[in-house]
C-alpha cells in the first residue's frame, strides 16, 4: 500500500501539494458517519452477512413484535446459520457447528442484529440471541471434548494386552488408566446434561416469538445428548461396579454446636460389603472423609456451616477416588437445622513487623496489613466460613476459614480511608444459614502520606499543548486512579485520572487570556482532601504560537508551500527549497482575490487525497488522510486539530464517529508533533478510518 518517499511519482507530488491547499482553504461540509455502523439507514452492503437486506425506519414500528424488515431478515439469517450447523450434532459433526458459530459472518450478523435491536427497542431479544449462541457453543465444545476423550478411552480399552512401561503409565495398571479416562467421561457427560438443559431454557425465552424459533436446534441438541448418554452407559457398565449406600441417623436435629451423626453401610450391587477402605462423601456443602470397617460400616459427624436453615432433606453422596473400580452412590436423610451464633476474633499486623501489638497498627496509603482471625462456636473452629474484611465500611478483601476456623489475608490500605483511628472489621456475612452473621473488630491508625506531582508540557500547535506528569507518594510509589486538575491562569482546562503507574497524559487548549508574550503557565493540582494523601501541585510553562496560519497544515515539514498561479482552486503551489543546504524558509502565502476568507468550498475532492495517501509512505499517508478529513467534516477552518475534533463531536451523539475521528486525530498528532513513527499497518488503519469519515 505504501511506498518510500523518494519513489513518489510526479502525480503523487501534485496530490501532496493539492492536499495542502485543501487543508488550508477548504470550506467544510457535514461529515459522513462511519462506514460499518449498521442500523436503519446505515448499511454496509459490502458485508456478506447483510448484503441485499432492506430496512425500515424504526420510528414507524408499532410494537416490539412489529419488527422492521431489516431486523426480521437478520433474525432469519441467524436462525438459519444456527440450524444448518446444529442439524449435524446428532451425527457427531461438532466441528461444523463450531465453525459456523465462531465464523466472522455469524459474528457480523450478531453485531448487526444487536445494533438494529437497539434502534427498535428489542435489546432483550438480542441479549437472548447472544445467550443462546453461548449456550450452544458451550454444549458443542463439551460434546467435542467427550468425543475426543471417548476415542482415548477406546484406544486404552483396546490395548488390554499391552504392557504399560514407566515411559507411559509408570507403575499405574491398565485398569486404573481405563477407569481414570472413564471417570473423566462421567464428568463431561454430567456437564453436557447441564448445558443441554441450558440450551433448552434459553430457547424457551423465544416461545411465541414471531421471528425466532430455535426448537429444531434444541431437538438436535437433545438427540446428540441422548446418543452420548447411551454411549456413556456402556462405558459405565464396562469400567465400573455399581454401589449402594444405606444411611441412618439417630436424630434429625443438627447444628454446628450439636452435629448430625450419620452411620451407614457401603455395599456393591450384589450385596458385597466395601470393606476396610478410606471413603469420601460430599455432605451438603462439605467433603467428609471416613473409613469402612470389616463389615462395610462407617459413621461420621456433620457440622453444618453454610447450610440454609430451611433445609429439610440432606443429600449425601459417595465419591470414589479417581482410579477406584466403583461408581458413586447417593442417598438422603431428613434434617432439621438450627442456627447458632459464632465468635469472630480479629487482629492485624502491619509491615514491617509480624507481631500483633495491642496498640493500633499505624499504616498509610498502599501499606499492606495482615488481617488474622478465627471463627468459632464454643471454641470449636468453624471451617469453610466466608469472611469479609472491612475498614470503616469499605470492603477490602474476602477470605475463607481453614479447617481450624482461622483465616489470614493481606489487605492494602486504600486512599479513601481518611487519617485517624479507623475500625477494621472481619464480618461473617451469612443470612438464614446454620451459622449466623457475626463480626469482630480491631483498630488501625491511618496516617496521611505526602505526595509529589510532576508536570511536563509540549507545545503542539496554536494554543494547544500536550500535558504529561506523574503522581507519586513521597517514597516514589505510584498513585493510580486519582484526579489531577489542569488550570491556566486560574481557569480549569482539563481533569485527568492517573493511570496504573500514576501517569497523566492529555491535550489541553490554552485560553487566549492565559497567554502573555507567547507563553502560558499551566498548573497541575491534586486535591487530597477526604483521602489519606496530601495535596500537591506542579507548574510548567509552555510556548504558545500566535500565528493565524493553521499549524496542523505546516507542522512536521510535510510541505512548505507558496501560491503562484497553478489553476487548482485559483492557486499555484511550488515546492520549498527544503532540499537545498540553506535553512528552510518560512512558508510564503499569497492570497488570491478569487477566493474570499469565508469560502466554504475548495472545489477539491477528498477522495484524491485518500488516493494519494494510499500510495504514500506511512508518515505522509497519515497527514494526507487527516487533510482529507478536514476537507470533509464541518469544523473550524483555522482551528487546531483538537479544536477541530471538539467542534465536530461536541453536539454529536454518534460514539463511533467520535471514536473514529479521535483515531485519525491522534495519528496525525503522533506523526506531526510528537515525531513518532508509524508502521505501515498502523498507517493503513488510520487511512481506513479517515476513509470511513470521508464517505
DOVOTI-818577 format. One line per 2 residues: number of its first residue (from 1); their letters; for each residue x, y, z of C-alpha. Coordinates in nm, 3 decimals. Each point is the difference from the previous one (the first is absolute). Example, Ala and Ser with C-alpha at 12.3 -4.5 7.8 and 13.67 -1.06 7.14 Angstrom:
1> AS> 1.230:-0.450:0.780  0.137:0.344:-0.066
END
This chain:
1> XX> 0.000:0.000:0.000  0.269:0.246:0.097
3> XX> 0.318:0.070:-0.196  0.314:0.191:0.105
5> XX> 0.001:0.379:-0.011  0.267:0.017:-0.270
7> XX> -0.206:-0.225:-0.229  -0.304:0.223:-0.024
9> XX> -0.101:0.081:-0.354  -0.052:0.352:-0.126
11> XX> -0.373:-0.067:0.020  0.034:-0.076:0.367
13> XX> 0.207:0.312:0.055  -0.278:0.203:-0.153
15> XX> -0.254:-0.169:0.227  0.213:0.081:0.303
17> XX> -0.003:0.365:-0.102  -0.372:-0.013:-0.064
19> XX> -0.054:-0.147:0.347  0.169:0.298:0.158
21> XX> -0.225:0.235:-0.198  -0.303:-0.196:0.112
23> XX> 0.104:0.002:0.361  0.069:0.374:-0.002
25> XX> -0.297:0.128:-0.196  -0.275:-0.262:0.002
27> XX> -0.349:0.102:0.101  -0.127:-0.288:0.200
29> XX> -0.324:-0.193:-0.049  -0.183:-0.235:0.231
31> XX> 0.205:-0.320:0.038  -0.126:-0.345:-0.065
33> XX> -0.062:-0.247:0.281  0.247:-0.281:0.031
35> XX> -0.044:-0.276:-0.252  -0.090:-0.329:0.156
37> XX> -0.229:0.141:0.269  -0.290:-0.226:-0.079
39> XX> -0.352:0.113:0.069  -0.298:0.152:-0.177
41> XX> 0.136:0.212:-0.280  0.361:-0.099:0.077
43> XX> 0.059:-0.325:-0.184  0.336:-0.137:-0.101
45> XX> -0.105:-0.176:-0.318  0.349:-0.132:-0.054
47> XX> -0.045:-0.247:0.286  -0.088:-0.357:-0.087
49> XX> -0.225:-0.018:0.301  -0.230:0.291:-0.084
51> XX> 0.028:0.041:-0.375  -0.330:0.061:-0.169
53> XX> -0.201:0.050:0.318  -0.252:0.283:0.008
55> XX> -0.097:0.222:0.290  -0.285:0.198:0.147
57> XX> -0.006:0.302:0.226  -0.021:-0.126:0.361
59> XX> -0.211:0.304:0.085  -0.280:-0.155:-0.201
61> XX> -0.015:-0.320:0.206  -0.321:-0.044:0.198
63> XX> 0.115:-0.253:0.259  0.289:-0.220:0.102
65> XX> -0.141:-0.284:-0.211  -0.030:0.221:-0.305
67> XX> 0.357:-0.052:-0.119  0.152:0.202:-0.278
69> XX> 0.064:-0.190:-0.321  0.372:0.032:0.055
71> XX> -0.014:-0.140:0.352  -0.230:-0.278:-0.116
73> XX> 0.240:-0.107:-0.271  0.296:0.009:0.237
75> XX> -0.191:-0.224:0.243  -0.074:-0.247:-0.281
77> XX> 0.365:-0.006:-0.103  0.112:-0.061:0.359
79> XX> -0.249:-0.283:0.050  0.094:-0.157:-0.332
81> XX> 0.372:0.018:0.081  -0.056:-0.175:0.334
83> XX> -0.235:-0.268:-0.131  0.214:-0.087:-0.301
85> XX> 0.285:-0.092:0.234  -0.194:-0.146:0.294
87> XX> -0.184:-0.250:-0.221  0.325:-0.199:-0.015
89> XX> 0.052:-0.015:0.378  -0.159:-0.343:0.038
91> XX> 0.246:-0.135:-0.259  0.290:0.131:0.207
93> XX> 0.103:0.266:-0.253  0.091:0.250:0.269
95> XX> 0.265:0.179:-0.201  -0.256:0.124:-0.251
97> XX> -0.217:0.148:0.275  0.297:0.164:0.169
99> XX> 0.126:0.149:-0.326  -0.339:0.152:-0.075
101> XX> -0.042:0.146:0.349  0.355:0.139:0.002
103> XX> 0.001:0.127:-0.358  0.050:0.367:-0.077
105> XX> -0.322:-0.006:-0.201  -0.202:-0.112:0.301
107> XX> 0.175:0.257:0.220  -0.092:0.273:-0.250
109> XX> -0.361:-0.120:-0.001  -0.014:0.020:0.379
111> XX> 0.161:0.344:0.007  -0.244:0.125:-0.261
113> XX> -0.296:-0.151:0.182  0.108:0.157:0.329
115> XX> 0.038:0.341:-0.164  -0.341:-0.013:-0.166
117> XX> -0.164:-0.136:0.316  0.123:0.303:0.192
119> XX> -0.177:0.221:-0.253  -0.324:-0.200:0.011
121> XX> -0.006:-0.051:0.376  0.049:-0.377:-0.019
123> XX> 0.320:-0.014:0.202  -0.125:-0.284:0.222
125> XX> -0.056:-0.219:-0.304  0.352:0.080:-0.122
127> XX> 0.143:-0.096:0.340  -0.187:-0.329:-0.012
129> XX> 0.136:-0.071:-0.348  0.352:0.056:0.132
131> XX> -0.072:-0.220:0.304  -0.131:-0.278:-0.226
133> XX> 0.313:0.011:-0.211  0.214:-0.021:0.313
135> XX> -0.198:-0.294:0.141  0.014:-0.188:-0.331
137> XX> 0.371:0.070:-0.037  0.064:-0.130:0.353
139> XX> -0.196:-0.318:-0.068  0.175:-0.056:-0.334
141> XX> 0.343:0.049:0.157  -0.078:-0.252:0.276
143> XX> -0.145:-0.249:-0.249  0.314:0.025:-0.209
145> XX> 0.213:-0.051:0.312  -0.207:-0.307:0.089
147> XX> 0.055:-0.140:-0.350  0.375:0.052:0.024
149> XX> 0.019:-0.149:0.351  -0.211:-0.297:-0.108
151> XX> 0.247:-0.068:-0.280  0.275:-0.007:0.263
153> XX> -0.209:-0.238:0.211  -0.050:-0.236:-0.293
155> XX> 0.373:0.007:-0.073  0.087:-0.086:0.361
157> XX> -0.273:-0.264:0.016  0.117:-0.171:-0.319
159> XX> 0.356:-0.027:0.130  -0.072:-0.233:0.292
161> XX> 0.281:-0.234:-0.102  0.262:0.275:-0.012
163> XX> 0.244:0.044:0.284  0.011:0.352:0.132
165> XX> 0.362:0.090:0.064  0.134:0.285:0.206
167> XX> 0.011:0.222:-0.307  -0.379:0.008:-0.037
169> XX> -0.187:-0.111:0.307  0.275:-0.046:0.254
171> XX> -0.108:-0.246:0.264  -0.367:0.069:-0.069
173> XX> -0.193:-0.307:-0.115  -0.200:-0.023:-0.319
175> XX> -0.335:-0.016:0.180  0.089:0.309:0.202
177> XX> 0.069:0.194:-0.319  -0.325:-0.122:-0.155
179> XX> -0.200:0.102:0.304  0.169:0.341:0.016
181> XX> -0.103:0.078:-0.359  -0.349:-0.141:0.061
183> XX> -0.034:0.219:0.310  0.089:0.300:-0.213
185> XX> -0.274:-0.098:-0.245  -0.244:-0.013:0.292
187> XX> 0.080:0.359:0.094  -0.031:0.121:-0.358
189> XX> -0.337:-0.174:-0.041  -0.127:0.166:0.318
191> XX> 0.108:0.341:-0.132  -0.164:-0.078:-0.335
193> XX> -0.328:-0.073:0.173  0.014:0.337:0.174
195> XX> 0.084:0.183:-0.323  -0.267:-0.180:-0.203
197> XX> -0.254:0.118:0.259  0.144:0.351:-0.031
199> XX> -0.046:-0.001:-0.379  -0.364:-0.105:0.045
201> XX> -0.059:0.263:0.269  0.134:0.286:-0.213
203> XX> -0.198:-0.124:-0.302  -0.319:0.022:0.206
205> XX> 0.050:0.377:0.029  -0.099:0.014:-0.369
207> XX> -0.332:-0.182:0.052  -0.264:0.191:-0.194
209> XX> 0.260:0.210:-0.183  -0.116:0.072:-0.353
211> XX> 0.346:-0.013:-0.155  0.235:-0.212:0.211
213> XX> -0.065:-0.367:0.071  0.288:-0.221:0.109
215> XX> -0.210:-0.313:0.068  0.173:-0.197:-0.276
217> XX> 0.337:0.082:0.144  -0.115:-0.112:0.346
219> XX> -0.121:-0.328:-0.151  0.343:-0.051:-0.157
221> XX> 0.169:0.067:0.334  -0.228:-0.244:0.180
223> XX> 0.061:-0.267:-0.265  0.373:0.056:0.033
225> XX> -0.012:-0.030:0.378  -0.211:-0.316:-0.018
227> XX> 0.265:-0.160:-0.218  0.277:0.104:0.236
229> XX> -0.196:-0.113:0.306  -0.059:-0.344:-0.154
231> XX> 0.368:-0.032:-0.083  0.099:0.102:0.352
233> XX> -0.232:-0.264:0.147  0.209:-0.259:-0.186
235> XX> 0.322:0.153:0.132  -0.141:-0.001:0.352
237> XX> -0.099:-0.364:-0.018  0.337:-0.101:-0.141
239> XX> 0.228:0.199:0.233  -0.176:0.016:0.335
241> XX> -0.190:-0.197:0.261  -0.327:0.135:0.136
243> XX> -0.016:0.086:0.371  -0.287:0.047:0.246
245> XX> -0.006:0.232:0.299  -0.214:-0.068:0.310
247> XX> -0.020:0.282:0.260  -0.138:0.047:0.349
249> XX> -0.019:0.297:0.242  -0.094:-0.017:0.365
251> XX> -0.137:0.354:0.003  -0.090:0.231:-0.284
253> XX> 0.085:0.311:0.205  0.329:0.158:-0.102
255> XX> 0.203:0.314:0.067  0.366:0.087:0.013
257> XX> -0.015:-0.032:0.378  -0.184:-0.335:-0.013
259> XX> 0.110:-0.180:-0.319  -0.200:-0.253:-0.194
261> XX> 0.132:-0.354:0.052  -0.030:-0.210:-0.315
263> XX> 0.064:-0.374:-0.013  -0.041:-0.244:-0.285
265> XX> 0.136:-0.276:-0.220  0.156:0.003:-0.346
267> XX> -0.066:-0.309:-0.213  0.031:-0.113:-0.359
269> XX> -0.315:-0.063:-0.201  0.033:-0.374:0.070
271> XX> 0.006:0.063:0.377  0.375:-0.035:0.053
273> XX> 0.128:0.248:0.259  0.266:0.256:-0.094
275> XX> 0.232:-0.069:0.290  0.296:0.164:0.169
277> XX> 0.020:0.292:-0.238  0.041:0.373:0.036
279> XX> -0.313:0.150:-0.155  -0.103:0.354:-0.082
281> XX> -0.344:0.161:0.022  -0.141:0.331:-0.122
283> XX> -0.239:0.108:0.273  -0.189:0.319:-0.066
285> XX> 0.271:0.262:-0.051  0.281:-0.208:0.150
287> XX> 0.229:-0.291:-0.090  0.045:-0.256:0.278
289> XX> 0.242:-0.292:0.001  -0.052:-0.312:0.216
291> XX> 0.076:-0.375:-0.016  -0.200:-0.319:-0.031
293> XX> 0.057:-0.289:0.237  0.012:-0.372:-0.074
295> XX> -0.376:-0.004:-0.053  -0.010:0.308:-0.220
297> XX> -0.142:0.216:0.279  0.098:0.363:0.061
299> XX> -0.104:0.306:0.198  0.080:0.373:0.005
301> XX> -0.114:0.324:0.158  -0.126:0.285:-0.214
303> XX> 0.013:0.359:0.130  -0.197:0.226:-0.238
305> XX> 0.161:0.338:-0.073  -0.166:0.169:-0.299
307> XX> -0.291:-0.242:-0.035  -0.331:0.195:-0.023
309> XX> -0.206:-0.031:0.317  -0.309:-0.096:-0.202
311> XX> 0.169:-0.316:-0.135  -0.215:-0.306:0.075
313> XX> 0.183:-0.264:-0.202  0.377:-0.043:-0.006
315> XX> 0.172:-0.155:-0.303  0.294:-0.232:0.070
317> XX> 0.204:-0.127:-0.295  0.274:-0.259:-0.004
319> XX> 0.284:0.124:-0.221  0.251:-0.272:-0.098
321> XX> 0.363:0.087:-0.065  0.106:0.046:-0.362
323> XX> 0.129:-0.353:-0.062  -0.230:-0.201:0.224
325> XX> -0.221:-0.260:-0.169  -0.320:0.135:0.156
327> XX> -0.273:0.232:-0.118  -0.127:0.264:0.236
329> XX> -0.324:-0.036:0.192  -0.251:0.250:0.142
331> XX> -0.235:-0.002:0.297  -0.191:0.255:0.207
333> XX> -0.093:0.041:0.366  -0.251:0.226:0.171
335> XX> 0.146:0.294:0.189  -0.113:0.292:0.214
337> XX> 0.257:0.280:0.010  0.050:0.237:0.293
339> XX> 0.199:0.320:-0.036  0.273:0.096:0.250
341> XX> 0.193:0.322:0.054  0.378:-0.025:-0.033
343> XX> 0.280:0.207:0.148  0.224:0.192:-0.239
345> XX> 0.344:0.105:0.123  0.217:0.228:-0.212
347> XX> 0.343:0.163:0.029  0.237:0.177:-0.236
349> XX> 0.372:0.029:-0.064  0.150:0.262:-0.230
351> XX> 0.327:-0.005:-0.185  0.283:-0.030:0.094
353> XX> -0.089:-0.166:0.330  -0.165:-0.342:0.013
355> XX> -0.103:0.021:0.364  -0.347:0.100:0.106
357> XX> 0.016:0.297:0.235  -0.283:0.103:0.232
359> XX> 0.055:0.356:-0.124  -0.166:0.101:-0.328
361> XX> 0.210:-0.079:-0.306  0.113:0.327:-0.163
363> XX> -0.034:-0.021:-0.377  -0.025:0.224:-0.305
365> XX> -0.106:-0.011:-0.362  0.092:-0.322:-0.182
367> XX> 0.149:-0.161:0.312  -0.066:-0.371:0.034
369> XX> -0.182:-0.109:0.314  -0.021:-0.362:0.109
371> XX> -0.348:-0.082:0.131  -0.022:-0.311:0.220
373> XX> -0.301:-0.151:0.170  -0.201:-0.302:0.106
375> XX> -0.365:-0.094:-0.020  -0.116:-0.243:0.270
377> XX> -0.297:-0.136:0.188  0.073:-0.101:0.359
379> XX> 0.369:0.017:-0.091  -0.045:-0.249:-0.284
381> XX> 0.132:0.148:-0.324  -0.254:0.046:-0.279
383> XX> 0.148:-0.118:-0.332  -0.080:0.129:-0.350
385> XX> -0.171:0.313:0.129  -0.002:0.305:-0.231
387> XX> 0.151:0.309:0.164  -0.009:0.358:-0.131
389> XX> 0.258:0.255:0.114  -0.114:0.363:0.029
391> XX> 0.168:0.324:0.102  -0.245:0.274:0.103
393> XX> -0.270:-0.168:-0.207  0.217:-0.042:-0.311
395> XX> 0.043:-0.357:-0.120  0.371:-0.078:-0.031
397> XX> 0.015:-0.378:-0.047  -0.166:-0.334:0.057
399> XX> 0.134:-0.321:0.152  -0.110:-0.352:0.090
401> XX> 0.075:-0.169:0.329  0.218:-0.309:0.007
403> XX> -0.077:-0.331:0.165  0.077:0.150:0.344
405> XX> -0.217:0.308:-0.058  0.291:0.241:-0.049
407> XX> 0.046:0.242:-0.288  0.281:0.225:-0.118
409> XX> -0.002:0.265:-0.271  0.226:0.285:-0.104
411> XX> -0.181:0.319:-0.093  0.123:0.327:-0.150
413> XX> -0.105:0.330:0.157  -0.204:0.200:-0.256
415> XX> 0.029:0.374:-0.049  -0.362:0.051:0.106
417> XX> 0.066:-0.105:0.360  0.039:0.338:0.170
419> XX> 0.273:0.065:0.261  -0.072:-0.085:0.363
421> XX> -0.101:-0.307:0.200  -0.215:-0.221:-0.218
423> XX> -0.196:-0.317:0.070  0.106:-0.315:-0.184
425> XX> -0.266:-0.270:0.000  -0.009:-0.369:-0.087
427> XX> -0.361:-0.083:-0.075  -0.170:-0.333:-0.049
429> XX> -0.270:0.118:-0.238  -0.250:-0.285:0.001
431> XX> -0.377:0.011:-0.007  -0.231:-0.291:0.075
433> XX> 0.286:-0.249:0.041  0.100:-0.245:0.269
435> XX> 0.268:0.249:0.112  -0.137:0.345:0.071
437> XX> 0.147:0.330:-0.112  0.259:0.139:0.240
439> XX> 0.302:0.229:-0.001  0.309:0.092:0.195
441> XX> 0.203:0.319:-0.017  0.325:0.165:0.087
443> XX> 0.146:0.347:-0.052  0.258:0.128:-0.243
445> XX> 0.156:0.347:-0.002  0.012:0.153:-0.347
447> XX> 0.250:0.276:-0.072  0.019:0.244:-0.289
449> XX> 0.265:-0.070:-0.260  0.150:0.297:-0.187
451> XX> -0.006:0.004:-0.379  0.210:0.142:-0.282
453> XX> -0.128:0.111:-0.339  0.210:0.060:-0.311
455> XX> -0.105:0.188:-0.314  0.141:0.027:-0.351
457> XX> -0.154:0.197:-0.288  0.059:-0.018:-0.373
459> XX> -0.133:0.259:-0.245  -0.193:-0.166:-0.281
461> XX> -0.160:0.272:-0.209  -0.193:0.322:0.041
463> XX> -0.086:0.016:0.374  -0.001:-0.379:0.032
465> XX> 0.242:-0.181:0.232  0.067:-0.356:0.104
467> XX> 0.017:-0.039:0.377  0.169:-0.294:0.171
469> XX> 0.091:-0.063:0.361  0.004:-0.251:0.281
471> XX> -0.153:-0.017:0.346  0.201:-0.196:0.257
473> XX> 0.034:-0.036:0.372  0.306:0.158:0.160
475> XX> 0.171:-0.340:-0.003  -0.053:-0.030:-0.377
477> XX> -0.285:-0.251:-0.012  -0.253:0.075:-0.273
479> XX> -0.346:0.130:0.088  -0.257:-0.120:-0.256
481> XX> -0.365:0.092:-0.057  0.018:0.351:0.143
483> XX> -0.122:0.319:-0.162  0.244:0.272:-0.103
485> XX> -0.132:0.342:-0.104  0.178:0.213:-0.262
487> XX> -0.051:0.378:0.013  0.129:0.298:-0.198
489> XX> -0.018:0.345:0.164  -0.246:-0.146:0.252
491> XX> -0.229:-0.141:-0.268  -0.051:-0.377:-0.002
493> XX> 0.092:-0.142:-0.340  -0.001:-0.374:0.075
495> XX> -0.045:-0.272:0.261  0.173:-0.331:-0.047
497> XX> 0.034:-0.322:0.202  0.336:-0.155:0.072
499> XX> 0.057:-0.340:-0.160  0.124:-0.316:0.171
501> XX> 0.352:0.145:0.012  -0.111:0.341:0.129
503> XX> 0.047:0.176:-0.336  -0.221:0.258:-0.164
505> XX> 0.009:0.079:-0.372  -0.247:0.235:-0.164
507> XX> -0.034:0.287:-0.246  -0.131:0.342:0.105
509> XX> -0.107:0.316:-0.177  0.160:0.302:0.168
511> XX> -0.246:0.291:0.042  0.109:0.310:-0.191
513> XX> -0.025:0.202:0.322  0.266:-0.219:0.162
515> XX> 0.258:0.081:-0.270  0.255:0.273:0.068
517> XX> 0.292:0.071:-0.234  -0.063:-0.328:-0.177
519> XX> 0.022:-0.204:0.320  -0.247:-0.145:0.247
521> XX> 0.040:-0.165:0.340  -0.187:-0.326:0.058
523> XX> -0.061:-0.131:0.352  -0.077:-0.364:0.086
525> XX> -0.167:-0.047:0.338  -0.089:-0.305:0.208
527> XX> -0.251:0.056:0.281  0.045:-0.253:0.280
529> XX> -0.292:0.116:0.211  -0.212:-0.294:0.116
531> XX> 0.292:-0.236:-0.063  0.304:-0.115:0.192
533> XX> 0.219:0.171:-0.261  0.141:0.350:0.025
535> XX> -0.077:0.258:-0.267  0.267:0.102:-0.251
537> XX> 0.044:0.204:-0.315  0.249:0.066:-0.278
539> XX> 0.053:0.280:-0.250  0.143:0.020:-0.350
541> XX> 0.019:0.266:-0.270  -0.092:-0.067:-0.361
543> XX> 0.070:0.212:-0.309  -0.316:0.088:-0.191
545> XX> 0.004:0.087:-0.370  -0.170:0.324:-0.103
547> XX> -0.006:-0.088:-0.370  -0.333:0.021:-0.174
549> XX> 0.110:-0.265:-0.249  -0.131:-0.347:0.085
551> XX> 0.298:-0.177:0.151  -0.156:-0.338:-0.070
553> XX> 0.077:0.080:-0.364  0.358:0.115:0.049
555> XX> 0.120:-0.236:0.272  0.235:-0.290:-0.055
557> XX> 0.166:0.141:-0.310  -0.258:-0.162:-0.230
559> XX> -0.003:0.289:-0.243  0.124:0.355:-0.014
561> XX> -0.225:0.157:-0.257  -0.037:0.318:-0.202
563> XX> -0.294:0.099:-0.215  0.102:0.125:-0.344
565> XX> -0.258:-0.081:-0.266  -0.077:-0.369:-0.060
567> XX> -0.365:-0.038:-0.098  -0.116:-0.214:0.293
569> XX> -0.248:0.198:0.203  0.159:0.318:-0.139
571> XX> 0.342:-0.075:0.154  0.344:-0.101:-0.114
573> XX> 0.218:-0.190:0.244  0.371:-0.059:-0.027
575> XX> 0.236:-0.213:0.202  0.210:0.162:0.268
577> XX> 0.370:0.002:-0.026  0.024:-0.234:0.294
579> XX> 0.226:-0.230:-0.200  0.268:0.269:-0.020
581> XX> 0.275:0.040:0.257  -0.147:0.329:0.118
583> XX> -0.231:0.009:0.307  -0.365:-0.049:-0.084
585> XX> -0.180:0.329:-0.048  -0.338:0.084:0.148
587> XX> -0.293:-0.079:-0.228  -0.098:0.279:-0.232
589> XX> -0.375:0.023:-0.052  -0.142:0.221:-0.275
591> XX> -0.372:0.058:0.011  -0.216:-0.003:-0.313
593> XX> -0.283:0.247:-0.043  -0.212:-0.277:-0.151
595> XX> -0.025:-0.180:0.334  -0.156:0.187:0.290
597> XX> 0.090:-0.064:0.364  -0.343:-0.149:0.067
599> XX> 0.018:-0.243:-0.291  -0.174:-0.328:0.086
601> XX> 0.093:-0.210:-0.303  0.350:-0.069:-0.118
603> XX> -0.131:-0.175:-0.310  0.231:-0.294:0.072
605> XX> -0.094:-0.365:0.051  0.127:-0.157:0.325
607> XX> -0.002:-0.334:-0.180  0.309:0.120:-0.187
609> XX> 0.172:0.063:0.331  -0.084:-0.349:0.122
611> XX> 0.122:-0.148:-0.328  0.330:0.181:0.049
613> XX> 0.014:-0.123:0.360  -0.026:-0.359:-0.115
615> XX> 0.305:0.045:-0.221  0.211:0.190:0.254
617> XX> 0.242:-0.096:0.271  -0.167:-0.055:0.341
619> XX> 0.090:0.340:0.152  -0.123:0.194:-0.303
621> XX> -0.304:-0.224:-0.040  -0.125:0.084:0.349
623> XX> 0.030:0.375:-0.067  -0.178:-0.028:-0.334
625> XX> -0.276:-0.204:0.160  -0.045:0.268:0.264
627> XX> -0.015:0.268:-0.269  -0.277:-0.194:-0.174
629> XX> -0.198:-0.008:0.324  0.045:0.375:0.052
631> XX> -0.137:0.058:-0.350  -0.303:-0.220:0.062
633> XX> -0.124:0.073:0.350  -0.167:0.314:0.122
635> XX> 0.237:0.169:0.247  0.201:0.318:0.052
637> XX> 0.215:0.074:-0.305  0.296:0.135:0.193
639> XX> -0.043:-0.195:0.323  0.263:-0.227:0.145
641> XX> -0.044:-0.372:-0.047  -0.152:-0.041:0.348
643> XX> -0.221:0.309:-0.039  -0.120:-0.155:-0.322
645> XX> -0.063:-0.331:0.175  -0.196:0.162:0.283
647> XX> -0.206:0.209:-0.241  -0.094:-0.304:-0.207
649> XX> -0.095:-0.215:0.299  -0.144:0.257:0.242
651> XX> -0.362:-0.042:-0.106  0.028:-0.341:-0.159
653> XX> -0.156:-0.306:0.163  0.183:-0.234:-0.235
655> XX> 0.258:-0.177:0.217  0.150:-0.177:-0.298
657> XX> 0.059:0.327:-0.186  0.175:0.144:0.307
659> XX> 0.212:-0.312:0.042  0.099:-0.011:-0.367
661> XX> 0.084:0.371:-0.014  0.211:-0.040:0.314
663> XX> 0.195:-0.282:-0.169  0.084:0.224:-0.295
665> XX> 0.074:0.304:0.218  0.230:-0.188:0.236
667> XX> 0.181:-0.155:-0.296  0.053:0.345:-0.151
669> XX> 0.126:0.135:0.332  0.246:-0.286:0.039
671> XX> 0.153:0.043:-0.343  -0.011:0.377:-0.019
673> XX> 0.093:0.117:0.349  0.123:-0.284:0.218
675> XX> 0.236:-0.120:-0.271  -0.113:-0.360:0.047
677> XX> 0.031:-0.237:-0.290  -0.292:-0.213:-0.107
679> XX> 0.009:-0.343:-0.153  -0.152:-0.076:-0.336
681> XX> -0.282:-0.194:0.165  -0.072:0.287:0.240
683> XX> -0.005:0.248:-0.288  -0.240:-0.228:-0.187
685> XX> -0.229:0.000:0.302  0.002:0.379:0.024
687> XX> -0.057:0.045:-0.374  -0.287:-0.248:0.019
689> XX> -0.150:0.197:0.290  0.032:0.323:-0.199
691> XX> -0.163:-0.168:-0.297  -0.301:-0.097:0.211
693> XX> -0.040:0.364:0.112  0.034:0.140:-0.350
695> X> -0.252:-0.243:-0.147
END
